[in-house]
Amino acid sequence: MAANMYRVGDYVYFENSSSNPLLIRRIEELNKTANGNVEAKVVCFYRRRDISSTLIALADKHARELEEEMENPEMANLPEKQKHQLRHRELFLSRQLESLPATHIRGKCCVTLLNETEALKSYLDREDAFFYSLVYDPQQKTLLADKGEIRVGNKFQADITDLLNEGEEDDRDLEKLEEKVWDPNSSLTEKQIDQFLVVARSVGTFARALDCSSSVRQPSLHMSAAAASRDITLFHAMDTLHTTGYDMTRAIAALVPQGGPVLCRDEMEEWSASEANLFEEALEKYGKDFTDIQQDFLPWKSLTSIIEYYYMWKTTDRYVQQKRLKAAEAESKLKQVYIPNYNKPNPNQLSNNIKPALVNGAAGAAGAVVPGAPGAGQTPGLGRACESCYTSSSFQWYSWGPPNMQCRLCASCWTYWKKYGGLKMPTRLDGERPGPNRNNLSPHGLPLRHSGSPKFAVKTRQAFYLQTTGLTRMARRICQDIIRPRYLARHPYLPVNTAAIKAECALRLPDGPKKPLSLKPVERKPLESVVRYLEAHPRPAKPDPPARGGSISTGSLTPIKSSPILNNGSPTILGKRTYEQHNGLDGSKSKGLTPQWDIMAKRMSEGGRPSVSLQDEVHELD
C-alpha cells in the first residue's frame, strides 16, 4: 500500500512511450481536475541521452574537474562496464515544470545531489538510485553547476591559528584585522543616546519631505515617518556618534550639513513597486536562487542588493500575507494519491509462439520446445540473442530499436532499459560490443527462411571492400597469441579487445617509426604520347562476316574466327587473349585459335616483303 502511495516531493518514474525509457520527475503539486482526474505538477530531470553531444562533453569535463578537486581517483579505477552503467545514473536538473496525468506514474526512485561525502559506486549498488550535479536549461541549451553543496573544506572554513603562549606577543597587525565601530563605555548615558536617535528619525522624516521621489513613494506623513524609523537611519545615527567622539553637539551638526538634512535609504525603500513585483514573481519560480533571479529578472540590480532586499521583504506584511495564501492553497490541494500497479501488456512484448520468420529470424522447427522439458515456456533459443547481455533464453522478450533491425531484449535488460535509459553493456560506439547477433544467417549474411534458403528480411546491404593497413596486418602476426585467429574464425561474434591488442603491438614492435612504408612511385607515360600512338594506329575496319553456307576464300590472310588484333598494337597491352592463349592446353597450342604473333608472321611471309608501315609497327612493338 505504501509503495503505491505518492506524495509531494517524491521522485517518480513517468511513462510517456511504450518503447522509450521512463521519465524521471519530482512531484511538486497534486491537483484534482474538473473531471475528477489527478494531475501532477512535476520538475523535469533529463538523462544524458536527452541532451546534445556538445553538452555531454561539457558535463564530462566538469566531472573530471570535480574529481581532481575532490582528489578522489575512484572513477578512474572503476571497470569499463561500471563506468558505462554509472553514466546511466547521472541526471540533469532543470527548472522546467510540466503537468502529467498521475495515472502515468510507474514507481518511485531516489535522486540526490552529488557530493564528496558519497562514493560513486554506491549508486550502482542501490536500485533506482540517481544523482545530479548540473542544471540543464532546455530553452537556452546550457549546463550550469548547481549551487547546492556541503560547504566543507579549506575554501569554507577558516584556518585557526595556534594558541599563543603566556607572555608571547601577537605579531599580527590588529588594525588590519578588525575595526571598532561602537564603544559601549562612552560618556553618554542610555537616555542621551535615545534622545539622539529620536532627533535622527525626525531629521530623516524632514529629509523625505524635501525629496521629490520620496514624497511620491511615501505620500503621507505616517509612511515617511515609518520609513525614517528603519534600521538604516539608526545605523547612520550611531555611526555619526562614534565618528564625532560621542559629542552630541557635533553629532547633531553632522546630521544637518550645509547642503540640507542627510537622507538614508535602504533597499526596501530604493526599490520601486514594479521591481518588487518582479522579485516576487522570480522568487515564486526560482526560490532562493538569487543568481538566477538576478540573471533572468533583475539584471540591473546587484546580487548584494537582491539578498538584502529579500531579508527586509520577509519582515513586511506583504510576506506574511503571501505565506497565509500559500498555506490556504496547500490545504485545498491533495497531499498524496494512490496509484495501483500498471499490469497492462506492453506493445513491445513479443509473443513466444510468434511465427519464426517474422520475428528476429528465429527458425520455428529448430526452436520448438518440448512441454515439460527444461526451459519450457521460454522463447525458442535459436532466435537472436539479447542485444545487451547476449543471453538466448528468457521467459519474455521485447522488441527494441528500429523495426527494420529486428533486435530484442530479454526481460531483465528490458527493465534496465526502461529505468536507466541504456543497455547493461557498452555500445558499439564505445568499442566494446561486437556487431549484431547473426547466429541465424546464411554465409552471405542473409536471414534464412524456414526452408533454409536465403531470403531478404530487411533492406539489401551494400557490398563494401575492407582494406586493412600494413600496421594492422603486422599486428595480426605479432599478437597471434592474443588474437587467436583460428578460434575467432570459428566464433565470429565474440568481442575482441582492440585496445589491448594495439597496446601490446606497440610494445612488441621494434623501436622505429610506426608509419606505413611509402609506395614506390609508378612511372606512367604522358597522355599526349598515348594519344599520338592511338592516332597513328587506328583500329582497322571489321570485315563483314561470310554469307551462311558459303566458303571462306583461301586468299584470306587473317582467320576471322580466331583472335582479332585490337588497334594493331601489342597483345599484352591492348589485345584480349583467352586462357588457352596464355597457357595453352596440355602444353600445346590450341589448334582452333592462332596466336596473334603467328598471324603477323603469316602476313609477312605471304606478302613476300613487309611494307614500310608494317616494319615500323613491328619495330615499335619490339
Disulfide bonds with the S-S distance in Angstrom:
none
